[in-house]
Amino acid sequence: MYAIVSIAGQQFKVAKDQQIFVHRLQGDEGASIEFDNVLLGENEGKFKLGTDLKSAKVSATILSHLKGDKVIIFKKKRRKGYKKKNGHRQQFTKIQITGITL
């Protein structure tokens, strides 16, 4: 059984007990959260779409909040002496899918 769910503006294919990294979510570590924006569901070879998924939910637990790898942005214009170096580290939340109800 798996589902395609929209979390923080991105779509993820999730299954039970899977761990994924998503953009930073509100909540403390160990908190339980539910996502109700399920786009597709599959159970034993049968697919559900659209109006069949009005009551579908994906539940998850927040494992930790962390930062991703550093991304470096470097801008340069040749022969002008223009150089800009900038960077950031994206905030992520590691979640574990605890259940899918279709």
C-alpha positions in Angstrom: 0.0 0.0 0.0 1.3 3.4 -0.9 -0.1 6.9 -1.4 1.0 10.1 -3.2 0.5 13.0 -0.8 1.2 16.8 -1.0 3.3 18.0 1.9 4.4 21.6 2.2 3.9 22.2 -1.6 5.8 19.1 -2.7 4.5 15.7 -3.7 5.8 12.5 -2.1 5.2 8.8 -2.7 5.0 7.4 0.8 4.5 3.9 2.3 4.0 2.8 5.9 7.2 3.1 8.1 9.0 5.1 5.5 11.2 8.0 6.6 11.4 11.1 4.4 12.8 14.7 4.6 10.4 17.5 4.0 10.6 21.3 4.2 10.4 22.5 7.8 7.1 21.8 9.5 5.7 23.3 12.6 5.7 21.0 15.7 7.9 19.5 18.3 10.0 16.3 17.9 7.8 13.3 18.7 4.6 15.1 17.7 2.0 13.3 15.5 0.8 15.1 12.4 -1.8 14.2 9.7 -1.9 15.1 6.0 -5.2 15.1 4.3 -4.2 16.2 0.8 -3.9 12.7 -0.6 -3.7 12.7 -4.4 -3.5 9.0 -5.2 -3.9 5.8 -3.2 -3.0 2.2 -4.0 -4.1 -0.8 -2.1 -3.6 -4.4 -3.4 -3.5 -3.3 -7.0 -6.6 -1.1 -6.8 -6.1 2.7 -7.3 -8.2 5.5 -5.9 -8.2 9.0 -7.3 -10.0 12.3 -6.7 -13.4 12.1 -5.0 -12.6 8.5 -3.8 -10.0 10.1 -1.4 -12.1 12.7 0.4 -11.6 11.0 3.8 -8.1 9.7 3.1 -5.3 10.6 5.5 -1.7 10.0 6.0 -0.4 10.1 9.6 3.2 10.7 10.5 5.5 11.4 13.4 8.2 14.1 13.5 11.5 12.5 14.2 13.8 15.6 14.1 14.5 19.1 12.7 17.8 19.6 10.9 19.6 21.6 8.3 20.6 20.4 4.8 23.9 20.7 3.1 25.3 24.2 2.4 24.3 25.6 -1.0 26.7 28.2 -2.4 25.6 30.9 -4.8 28.4 32.6 -6.7 27.7 35.4 -9.2 30.3 37.0 -11.4 30.4 39.3 -14.3 33.6 39.0 -16.3 36.0 42.0 -16.8 33.9 44.1 -14.4 35.3 43.2 -11.0 31.8 42.1 -9.9 31.8 39.1 -7.6 29.2 38.1 -5.0 29.3 35.0 -2.9 26.3 33.9 -0.9 24.9 30.7 0.6 22.4 29.1 2.9 21.4 25.9 4.6 17.8 24.7 4.0 15.7 23.8 7.1 14.3 20.2 6.9 12.1 18.0 9.0 12.6 14.3 9.1 9.2 12.4 9.5 8.2 8.8 9.6 5.0 7.7 8.1 3.0 5.8 10.7 -0.2 5.0 8.8 -2.2 5.4 5.6 -6.0 5.3 5.7 -7.9 5.3 2.4 
